[in-house]
């Protein structure tokens, strides 16, 4: 979806008496989701792969923007039925945070259609008038619209994209057939909350909150609740502090236990502020441990707080607070939000919330309310948590606050509307003053003797869900290396979590790192139950597969595997190996254990070990990732140092007194630029090639006389103060101005297989002009061949853009090599640049 392609027209907004632009995608643009994604899939920064739980009335499971599979054909949608369930009348006022395992419970799995409500066996005598196992509602569309805002997948050919367009969606359906159709009346918090126009369904807050518990149990990282209670215990709150302080004096209330349970698992819980246009947020949005979201509307000079001239009953504008304690955390679009709809159905037509609201019965339409605001924030949080799955809720909130551009708190708008691209870029950080495009995260490995399974995930909440699962009880796989610098969240159920383990670190964005190669997503698939050589009903197999393996041609789907979503990215298999493998990366394999019915992922170095324990079948190379290796013990694994251009053998690469790990922590956004000190780039002395030399592959070579080097262009005026190189011997290094044709300097430099620099009188270089620095080898001199860590040019480091490498085999000191090579360099050469 191209932000520049929208057809906009002006109209007078009667609610505000101002001229505004009609833009059906204004909400998507308000959070700058398009800038975060990138228009063509190779730009931008993050498409998202977090696991988001939507607690709602259900959705249209067959919507083109949601469907993951159609039969055996992979369609690319993000709604995964195997993660979803209908609470139905199984809901109860749970008194402690120990819930049934949804994989082995009586809840209806996968049946979350918000129009065709699933009937729970034994509870619906005489209600199934159509004899199809469902009850058809009068209205539908709320959950479909909310889910589309979060994760509609525009890759299916539509124009609607969710904010977190590749995030996995779990739907917990809390609505069920109306009480008059069932034999038993489950406990309800608010029987008066039934919609007056709804005759066949029942909204139950007991189901509402029970669904939250089930979703936390399955490992959601973000929880979206587009709804809430305008009053507590059936009594209107006497002042604005009542809802926000409810749990402080009601710690044992089931709702408050759930909020604590979410905190224990470090789940980012988002809830709508409410549509009552008063100074009291609905609960749980009012709770200080839940991210409450107020609503905005589209104005001529940007988003404005949402209010209405005409009341729609009690709902006629966003609720708000009186201060930062009881007010919203963020604000997001609420009025006239365009998203997915349930085809041909209406939800609240008097506010334009139905499939025909855009004039066409086409699966898309407008809705209004803070129900729409919450999923925008959930989507942005999904992008941020995808970029660094180890970042805590508080860290994600801070990054999102920093992205809004709002300098102070507002009791109506909170900290403002987050900008997705700004938040993701902050989580990625900069190195040598250049935006980092990717970062790494551990691929946790967990093992269960009950499930006969090794499972791999980048998501701590999912790992904890496996660990605390009452059936399987996974524990960190003891044969893999400990992840230093990170611990799983502590909770009363898990007061001393075992140390997380991972042999591999994989990438978190779809972008090719500056010092890496092309990447491909890894999808997590599941199979639960007896299969092949394992007859146990508790058997489980979670495996990681490439996108080429999840299509209709794959056997996994035909064998009954279900989709759980993307875990992250690895480097694509390339040729010829090993020279094409990104520096520092290792080959990643998958193999199958037939009697356990289990697939496992491991580095090439563990093939023999895994085969010794019977992982002998279907050995497949998936790609390349980084090993869990930190050579200088600075808290940044070597693979991330390759990406950053920092020195994997030096704790403080830029000599600023801070270790690389302190500047670029594993578990948060970067604190500072790890290459911005006196030995790095971006303001201090800059060595654009040498600072990235950690990625080189050195092979001894003998050559006839030739010159080799790289073309570069400064971004700012400055001086070259040193010339240097990495070789074995003494050779002439030359600096040449391609723009003017002038030879600027030639000087011998002695190197003994190390980076060596020789000072020269400062040589002025001009921004925008092109230069070549090269080394002159002669007399069959020994050299080293370097396959560039840059892979593709141009690439910018600090204030220098390297345009390409070059080589000239017939050397003439008055002729610089002018041809350009995109991948390799024979002998390394460099400059020391000081910007003016």
N, C-alpha and C positions, 0 to 999 in steps of 0.2 A: 504494500500500500504506500504509494508515493505521496508524501505530505504536500507536494506542490500541485497535485492533480485534482484537488477538490474543486467542485463548482460552487462558488460562493455567491450569494446575492444578499442585498440589504433589505431589512424590513424594520418597521417601528415596533419595538417591544412595548406592548401596552402595560406591562407590569411595571416598567421603569420609565416609560416615556423617552427612551433613548434608541438611537439607531444602532442595530447590531447586525453582524453577519450571520446568515444561516449557514451553518457548517455542521453537517451530521456527525463529523468526526472531531468536533471541538474537544470533547472529553479526552479522547485518545491523544490529541495534540497538547492538551493542557498539562499532561504529565510527561510529555516529550518521549512517548514510547517509541515513535518512529525513529527518532534520533538514536535511541538506545539500540534498537534492532539493526539499523542500517537498511537502506532501501533495497539493495540488491543481494543481500545475504553475505557479502564479503566485507562490506563496510560495517559501520556500527560497532557495538561492543558486546552485546549480550542478547540472546534470544530467550534464555531462561530454561532451567530444567529442575527447579525446585518442586517439592511435593506439597501441594496446596489442598487442604480440606475445605469443601464448601458445605456448610450446614444449612439446608434450605428445603423447599417443598418438592425438590426433585428437578428434573430437566427433561428436555426432549432427547433421549439417548440416540436417536437416529438423525439428529441434525448434522448436515454436511460438515460443519465446522467443529464437530465434537468427535465423530466416529473414528476410532483407532483402526478397527478392522471391519471390512464388509465381507462376510464369509471368511475366506482365507487371504483376501487381498488387503494389504496394508494401505490405509488411507491417510495416515499421518495425524489424526486427531488426538487430543490430549485427555479426553474423558475415558477412563479405564474402568469398565464394569467390575473387574475382579477386585478393585479397591473400594467399591461402593456398596452401600447397603441401605435397606429401608428399615428404620427402627419400628415403624408401625405401632401396634399396641403392645410391643415388648417393653416400651418405656416404663420407667418407674422412678420414684424419687430416691435415687441412689444415695446412700448415707456415707459412703467412703469411696475413695478413688481406686477401687479394685473391680474392674469391669470384666465381663465375660470376653473371651477371645472371639472377635467377630468372625474369624475363619471357621470356628467350630461351634457357633452358637445357633440359636433358632431364628435369628433375624434373616430376612430375605436378602440374599446377596445378589447384587447386580440389577435388581428390578427397582429402578428409581424414576420411572416415568411419571412426570408430574400431572399428566392428564389421565392416564390409565393407572389408577392407584392399585398397587398389589394387595391382594387379600391374604391376610395371615391365616393359615389353616386353623380351624376350630373357633375362630372369633367372628365369623361373618355369615352366620346362618341366614339364608334367604336374601343376601345382599347382592349376589352376583347375578343380576338380572340378565346380563348378556351371555352368561355361561362361558366366559373367557378368562376367568381367574382375576379379573380386575373390576373396579368401579370407576366409571367415567365421571370426571368432575365437571362442574359448570364453567370453571375458569382455569387458566394455566398460563404460564409464561414468566413468572417471577424468577424461579431458579435458572431457567434457560437464559434469561437476560443477564443475570448476575454472573453466571459461569462464562458467558461470552465476553464480558468485560475483562475477566481475568485471563482467559486462555483460549479464545476462539482462534482456530488455526487457519489463517488466510491462504495457506499453501494449497488448499483444496479448490482454489479458483475463485473465491469470493473476495469482496472488498473489505470485509470486517476482520480485524486482527485483535486478539486480546493483548493486554499489556505484557503478560508473560506468555508469549505465543507458543512455547514448547514446554511449559510447566505441566506436570502430571496432575490431574484433577481426580479427587475422591469426592463423591457426593454422599452425604448422609441425609436421607430423606426423613423428615420428622412428621410429615402430615400423613394421615391415614383415613380410611372410610369413616364417615360420620357415626357417632355413637348410637344413633337410632338403628343402624344396620348390624350392630354387634351385640353379643350376649352379655359381655362384661364391660363395665365402665372403668378404665384405668384411672389412676389418680391424676388430676389435672391441676395446675397452678391457676389457670385462668379460663374457666369455662365460658366467661363472657367475651372472650376474644374471638369467637367465631364470627367470620365476616357475614354481614346480613344478606349478601348476594350469593353466598355459598351454601349449597344445600346437601352436598354429598361428601364433604370432607371436614376434617377436624384438625385445627391447629392445637398442638399440645406442647406447653413449655417443658413438661416432663420429657417428652421425646426430644425436644430441642436440645436440652442439656445432656441427656443420655447419649445422643449422637456425638456431641463434643467429646465425651469420654472415649467412645469407640474410635473416633478418628485419632485422638492422641495415642491410643493403643497401637494403631497401625503405623505411627511414625510421621505424621504430617509435620512439616516445618512451619507452615503458615496456616492459620485457621480463619476462615471468613464467616462471619455471622451477620448477614444483612437483615437484622431484626433485633428485637429486644423488648424488655418490659418497661412500659411508661410509668409503672408504679410497682412498689415492692409489697408483697404479701396482701395485695388487693386494696391497699390504702394509698391514696395520692400523697406523695411526699410533701411535707409542709414547707420545705425550703430546698434550695439548690444543693445543699450539702448532703441530703439524706441518701440519695442513690450512691454517690461517690464514696460515702463512708459506711455503706451497708455492711461490707464484709469485715470491717474493723471490729464490729460488735456482734457479728454472726459467723464466726469462724467455722462452725460445724454445719452451716447450711450447705446443702449439696452443691449449689451454684458456686459458693465460695471455695469449697473443696476442689471443684473443677478448675477454678482460676489458679489455685495453688498448684494443682496437678500440672497445668500447662506451664507454670513457672519452673517446676521441677524438671520438666523435659525441655525447657528452653524453647517453647513454641510461641511464635509471634501471632497473638490473638487480636483480630481486627473486628470491630463491631460498629454498627450504624448509630449515629447520634440520636436519631429520631426525627420525626416530621411534625412536631407539635409547635414549632416556632416559639418555644419558651426557653427560659434559662436553666433548664434541667435536662441533662442527657438521659436517655433511656439506659437501663441496666442490661447488659454488662458494660456498655461503652463508658459509663460513668466511673467504673472502677479504675483506680490509678494503675493497675497492672494489665489493663486491656487498652488497646489502641483505639480510642474513640474517634470517629470521623464525621465531621460536619459537612454540609453540602454547599456547593457554589453553583452559579449560573453563568452563562456566557454574556459578557458585556462588551461594549465597544472598545474599552481600554483594558480588556482582560477580564478574568473571572471576578465575580462579585458574590458576596454572601447571598445565599438563596432565600428569598422571601416571596410571598404571593400577595397580590392585591385582593384576590377572592379566596375565601377559605373553602377547602374541600372537607367539610366536617371538621374534625379536630386536627387534620393533617393539612398544613398550609404553609410549610417552610421549615428550614432546618432548625433543630434544637441546638442550643449552645450552652455556655457556662458563664460563670461570673469571674473566674480566675483560672490559673493554670492547674490548680488542684482538681477542680470539678469540671473543667471545660474539655473540649476535644484536643487530641494530640495533633491531628492533621485535618485538612479539608481537601475535598476533591469534588469533581463535577457531579451534580445531582439533577439539575433541571434539563429536560430534553436530551437525555443520553441515548445514543443510538447503539444498538447491539443486536445480538441474536434474539429471536423470539420463537415461540412455539407456533408453527404454521397454522394459520386459520383460527387461532385462539386469542381470546382477550384476557387480560388480568384485571386492570382497573381502568376501564375505558373512559371514565369521566376525567382522568388526568392524561389521556392519550396513551395509555399503556396497553397496547395490543398490537397484533401483527399488521393491522391495517393502518397504523398511525403514520406510516410513510406513504400511504395511498396505494400500496400494493400488498397483496397477500403472498409474501415471499420469504418467510422465515426470519425477517428482520423488522425492527421497529424501534420506537422510542419508549422510554419509561422515565418517570421522575420520582425522586425520593433519595434519602440518604442510604437506602438499600443499594443505590447505584454508586454512591461515594465510597463505601467500604471496599468493594472489589478493586477499584482503582489503586487503593493503597496496598491491598493484598498483592496485586500484580507487581507493583514497584518493589515491594519487599521480596517477592519471588525472584526478581532480577538481581537484587543485591545479594540475597542468600545463595543464589546460583553461582555468583561470582566468587563468594567465599563461604562455603557451607559451614565453616567452623566459627564464623562470626556470631556472637551472642545477640539476643534480642536487643539489649541495650546498645550494643555497637551498631546494629542495623538502624535503630531509631536515630542515633546521632548522625550517621551518614545521611539518612533521609532528611533530617532537620537541616543539615549543612547545605543540602541541595536546593532548598526552596527559594533562596534569595530573600526571604523575609527576615528582617533584622531583630524583631521582637515578637513576643507572644501576643496573640489576640484571643479574647474570650469567645469570638465567633469562628475564626479561622484556625485557631490553634497556632502551630508553627508554620502554617501555610501548606501549599500543595507541592509535594516533592517532584523534582524533575529527574526522570529515570536515568537519562544519559549522564547527568552530572553525578548522581549517586553512584552509578556503576563505575564511572571514571575515577571517582575518589577511592573506591574499593580496589581498583587496579593500581592506582598511583603512577608515579613517573620515575624514570631512571635516566640520569644525565639530562634532565629537563625534558625528556621525550615521554609521551604517553605510553604506558605499558599496555599491551593488547591482550595478555593472557596471564593467568597465574595457575599454580598447581595446588592440589589438595590430596590428602591421603585416600587411597582406596582401601577402606577398612575391610578386614577379613574376619569373619565370625564362623564358628563351627558348632554344630549340634549333633551329638551322638543319637538323639531321639529321631531327628529328621534325617540322619545320615547325610548331612549336607554341609558344604562350605558356601557361605554367601558373601558377596562383596558389595559394598555401598560406600558412596562418598558422604552420605547424609547421617550425621550423628543421631538424629532422632529416629531414623529407621534402624540403625544399629542397636539403639537402646530398646526399640520395639521388639527386635529379635531376641535381645538379651533377656528382657523381662517377660517374654511370652510364656504363659503358664503351661503351654503344651510342649514347646520345643526347647526353650532355655538355652539359646546360643551364648557362647562365650568367645572372647577374642582368640583367634587361631594361634596357638602357642608356637608354631614353627615359623611364624613371620616376625619381622622386626618391630620393636616398640616404636610408636610415634612419639618422639620427644617434643615437649612443649605443648602438649594438648592432653586433657583428660575429659572423659565423658561426663555429662551433667550428673551431679549428685542429687539424690532424692531420698525420702524416707524408705522407699522401696528398694533403693540401691545406694546405701550410704557410703560405700567404699567401692566404686566401680573399678573393674579390672582395667589395667593399662590397655589402651587401644593399640592395635597392631596392623601394620601394612607394609608389604614389601615394595609396593608401587605407589607412585604419586601420578595422578592424571590431570589433564588440563580442564579448566572450568568455563571457557568461552569458545565460541565458534571461530575465533580469529586466529590466523596463523601468526605465531610469535615472531618477533623480529629476528630471533636467532634460532628459528625452528623450521618445520616444514608444514605441509597441508595437514589438516586434522579431520577426524571423522567421529561422529557420536557413538557412544556405547549405550545400548539399551538393556535394561534389566527385565528379564522375563521370569515367569513363575509357573511351576506345576506343583500341585498339592494333592497327595493321595497315592495309592498303589500304582506302580508303573514298572514295566520291564522286569528286571531281576529283583525288585524290591516290593514285596507284597504288603508292607506295613501301611496301615491307614494314616500313620503320622509321617510318612515319607514326604519330603519336600525337595524341590530342586529349583533354586534361583540361579540363573545363569546370565552372563553378559554377552550380548550379540551385536554385530555390526549392522548398520542399516541395510546392507546388501543381504543380510540373513533373515530379515523379518518380513520380507515381501511374501507374496503368494507362492513363490517357488521354494520357500524354505520349508523344511520338514517340521520345524518347531511348532508352527501354528497347527499343522495337521495332527501333531502329537498331543495337542491340548494345552500348550503353553499360553499363558495370558500375559498381557503387557502391563508393566509397572512404570515405564517411563525412562527418560534419559538419566544416566548417572554422571556423565561428563564426556570428555573427548580424549582420544589418543591420536598419535601421529599415524597417518595412512601408510600402508606398506608401499615401499618405493623400490626403485632399481636404478643403478646396480648397488647392491649392498657390499661392503659396509659403508662406502663413501657417502651414500645418500642419506644415511640415518642421521637425524639431528644430533649434534654433539652432546654427549652425556646421556643419551637415551639408550634403552635396552629393548630387545625384542620381547613382546608379550605373547604368551601362548595360552590356549585353552585346551583342556583334555577332559575326557569322560570316564567315570568309574562305573562300569556296568552293574555290578552287584549292589552298589549303594544308590544307583540312579542319580548321579551327581556330576555336575560340571564344575571345574575349578579354573581360576585364572592365576598365572604365575609368570615370573620372568624366565628368560631362557636358561639362566644359571640353575634353575630348580627343576629342569626337565627330568633329570635322572632321579632326584628325590621323589618327585610326584609319581613317576612310573614305578618306583619301588613300592609304593603304597597303592598300586593298582589303578592309577589314573593313566590308562594305557590306550584308550580308544579315541579316535577322532582328533588326534593332535592337530591343532590349527594355529597358525600365526595370525594374530589379530592386528598387529601394528607395533607401535613403539611408545614407551612411557619412561618416566624417570625412576631410578631406584631410590629407595629410602636411604640416602647417603648424604652425610653432611661432613665433608672432609675437614673443614676448619672449625667445626663445632660452634658456629655463630648463630644457629637457629634458622638458617636458610639452607634448604637442601641444595645439593649441587645443581640439580635440574633447574631450579628457580634462579640460581645464580647465572646459569647460562642464558636464561631469558632476560634477566636484568642487565647482563654485561658486567656483573661484579666478579671479583676474584674469588674463586672457590677455595683457594688456599690461604686467604687473608681474611681475618674477621672484620676488619675495617677497611673496605676497599677504597673509600675516598678520603681516608686520613682525617676525618672530622671529629674523631674521639668517640664516635658511636659505632657499635658493631652493626653489621648489615642486618642482623636479626632484630636489633632494637629499632632500626629505621624501617624495616619491612617485616613486621611480625606475621607469624603463621595464622593467628587467630583474629586479626582485626584489619582495618584499613591501614595503609602505610602511614607511619608517623612523619617521615621525611624522605627525601630523595637519597638513596644509598650511593649515588654517584655524583653528588653535588659539592664535594669538598675539594681540597687542594689537589688530590690525585684523581678526581673524577671529572665529569663534564658538567655542563649546565651552569656556567657562571664562573667556575674556577678554571684551572689549567685542564685542557681537554686533549685526550689521546683517543680519537674516535675508533681507530682500528685496534690499537693495542689494548684498550680497556675491554674489548670483546674477544680478545685472543684466546680466552679459555675454551672456546668452542672449536679450536683448530685441530685438525688431524695432521700429524707431521710424518712424512715419509722421506727418507734420505734419497736424494736424486743427484745425478751429475748432468750438467748441461753445458752446451757450447755458449759462446757469448750471447747474452740477451739482456733486456731490461724488462722489468715487470713492476706493477704498482697499482694505484687506484686513482680514478678521477674524483674530484670533490668540488663542492661549492659551499662557501660560508653563508650562513643565514644572516650574520651580522659582520660588520667590519672588525678586524682584529689583527693579531700578529702571530706568525709562526716563529717560535722561539727555540725549537729543537727539532732535529730530524733523527729518526731512529729506525730500528729494524730488529727482526728476530731471525737469525741464521747462524752459520758456523764459519767464522772467519771475518775478514775486513773487506768491506765493499763500499762502493760509492753510492750515495743516496742523492737524488736530484729533485729539486722543486722547480716546476715549470708552469708559467701562466699560459694556459691554452687560449684565453681571450685575446691577449696581446702578442702571443708568440714569443715571450721573453723567458730566457733561462734565468731563474732567480737565484739558485744556489746549487752547488754540488760539493759534497763533503764526504770523506771516508768515515765509516762507522764500524767499530769492532764489536762483534757479538759472539758469545760462546753458548749458542742455543738458549738465549734468553733475550728479553726485551732490553735493548740498550739505546740510549738517546745521547746525542751530542748537541751542546748548545751552539747556536748561531746568532749573529746580530739580528735583532728583530726584523722580520720580513713582513711588511704590510700586505695584507690580503683584503680584498674588497668583496662585500656581500653581493652575491649574484654572479660574479665572475667564476670561470671554471679553471681549475688547476689540476695538475697531475704530480703526484709524488711517486718516485720509482727508484728501484735499486738496480745497479749495474753489476751483473755477474760476468766474469771472464776467466779464461784459462781453466776451463772445466771445474769451476769452483763448486764446492758442496753447497747445496741449497735444500730447502724443505718445501714440500708441496702442501699447500693449505686449501682444503675445501672450505669455502667461505661459510662462516656461521650465519651470514646474512641471507643466503639463498637467492633472494631477489632484490633488485635495486630499482629505484633509489631507496636508501634507508637513512634516517636521520639519527645522529647521536650527539647530544648536546647541541651545539650551534653549527655542526658540520653535517652536510648531506653527502653521503658517499654515493656517487652516480653509477659506478661500476668498476670492476677490476680490469686490468689491461696487461698485455704482454707484447714485446717486440723482439723477434728472434735475431734479426740483423741489426745490431745496435749501432747507432750513430749518436754521439753526444749532443748534436744539435737537433735531433729529431726525437721527440717524445713519443712513446707508444700511444696511438690514438684509437685503436680498436677496443671494443668493450667485451669483456667476458662476464657472464651473469652468475657463475657459480664457483670458479676456482681461482687460485692465486698462487703463483710459483715464487715462493720467497715472500716473507712478510715485511712490510715497510710502513712507516707511520710518521705523523707530525705531532708536535705539541703546540696547541693553539690557545691563545689568550684573547678572549673577546675584549673589545674596547670598553 
